[in-house]
Amino acid sequence: MMNSDTLQDIKYLLDSRVNQYNSLDFIQSDPIQIPHRFSRKEDIEIAAFLTATISWGQRKSIINNANRLMELMDNSPYEFLMDTPVFSDGFTSGEAITNPDFRRVKDFVHRTFNGDDCLYFFDSLRNIYLHYQGLEDVFTTGYIADESIYGALKHFRNVFLSIPHANRIRKHVSDVTANSSAKRLNMFLRWMVRNDDNEVDFGLWQKIPASALMLPLDIHSGEVARGLGLLERKQNDWKAVEEITSVLRSFNSSDPIKYDYALFGIGVFEGKQ
């Protein structure tokens, strides 16, 4: 068990790195720059969700492909979704093939996320905005049900996959009931929920408190946390997310996930893993 003086030293280190990386300069090299291009709430949500969805691999590639996604949606994500027909049969109808919007989207690829996956994501997002009052309401409903992000992520996945879909789609939507760390969805929630004076995260959503957020655990933040002695579990899974987030809450109970900036920044920009 780490003594209190050591923990205070680590907290001091992490607080200094939060101050360093939680700044608008951070946006220039981070995928969060994509939703920052928009001002309409729905555009920010959709751009953020799709960007988070493809946020694995090289950061430059993520940003380039997220920009391409926005271009495919005419740089008006919400209007594009609302003005485009829904094809919940797996996008095999003749209309889907001849529609020029869908033809160009079918060519999209980011690693294992392809055009058919993308079309389903558009279809499901449109369904959510038409029938569930939008992404905020879906995540909030799940959170309120048992006052946990676990509940929010579980409910969101159920709703997102509630229309007909190919089995391959399921791998692109994290399943916390299967012990997934849900890194990309937790990052999306950080973007939507956290609110401070630094204007990196958006703070658009009011009914999920920042105190409830869970760390978007990835290889960088995980290795830094283990190196500092804050995380014992070796796998980057939901149990590890709970373990490290509990420690971060002891540092700051109202805003524990601000330390995502510190752990990620140390790992990526300082090479200390």
Buried (B, 14 or more C-beta within 10 A) or exposed (E): EEEEEEBEEBBEEBBEBBEBBBBEEBBEEBBBBBBBEBEEBBBBBBBBBBBBBBBBEEEEEBBEBBBBBBEBBEBBBBBBBEEBEBBBEBBEBEEBEEBEBBEEBBEBBBEEBBBBBBBBBBBBBBBBBEEBEBBBBBBBBBBBEEEBBBBBBBBBBEBBBBBEBEEEBEEBBBBBEEEBBBBBBBBBBBBBBBBEEBEBBBBBBEEBEBEBBBBBBBEBBBBBBBBBEBBEBEEBBBEBBBBBBEBBBEBBEEBBBBBBBBBBBBBBBEEEB
